[in-house]
Amino acid sequence: MLYHLLYPLANKFIGFNVFRYVTFRSVYAAVTSFGLCLFFGGAVIARMRAMQLGEKIRNDGPASHSVKAGTPTMGGILIILAMVISDLLWVRWDSKFFWLTLFSILWFGGIGFVDDLMKLLGNGKSRGISSLWKFVAQIVGAIIIVGVYMYILPDDFPLKTAITLPFFKYPLNLDALYPFFAVLVIVSASNSVNLTDGLDGLAVGCTTFAAMAFVVVTYVSGNVKFSEYLKIISVPGAGELTVLCAALVGAGLGFLWFNAHPAQIFMGDTGSLALGGLLGTIAVVVKQEVLLIIVGGIFVVEALSVIIQVVSFKTRGKRVFKMAPLHHHFELSGVPESKLIVRFWIVAIVLTLLTLSTLKLR
């Protein structure tokens, strides 16, 4: 909004010319979303406590988590609101990709909101939306996103169904398989972040580091010169998502202020499904779906641990891990929660650096 209001005034006051730059708006989008989280965080937590919107702790989880019962949940609302307000201020409204990613945030966040609300209203007796219906809703949202994305791309764009492979100079064209692959990426990302959200600050911390990588990836993907130099697919207009990714970084850090151990608030499915779906959508838009596997390596491993655990128990009657997802296995192995979270963050940072290195190593 600010771009459309102030940039046209640059011919009268040269200072307004800064609003044309993605880098300038990205920095202030991050600062804005961070500030909004800090400003409203305390009030949101107090309001949720007053409404008794507290987390119901599973009986089969680690015993140390019992002290977290009653901690306000659905904090993803704070992340989403901070991001949306910041994006509306700093992103160019003529960016079709922005509205597509905004739909992703609201759709997957909406699924999580309904799921969280059902759990809270059920007073611990409801597990929320059934897995089947949650999965169906995610697929429907992903199909809409991929369908609109394919329509948004110009007809003369030769790489609509192609993906970029890390460490390789040439894209891989999936042809008719691409829509199915893109839907899988978005749904998998949403569920993977959701599975990772089990410790204070774990999911939002790892998501923030992944978003930092995508700040760079979206910028170079939307810049013809950089994309040609780095031998990656150039997506016209994708550079504007740099502002959105920066807002995600700011909102993630702002929420982490309250979500760090010991957490004052949890994001709930409202936040985790929205953040995962958003990361998947951004990866699809900039044609870096495979790169998401690297930068989101923590999410991938957490999801795989659940799959391995379920398959092993159903086929052999034995568990591979003490408990899945993987972070609970380490908890039950005696690793303190705070140390475990920081170690996962360290791995996430290393994966972020590795992700950025793939842009040049081809």
Helices and strands as residue ranges (DSSP letters): H 2-6, G 7-11, G 14-20, H 22-50, G 63-68, H 76-90, H 96-121, H 131-152, E 162-163, E 172-173, G 175-177, H 178-196, H 202-221, H 224-230, G 238-240, H 241-259, H 268-285, H 291-295, H 297-316, H 326-332, H 337-358
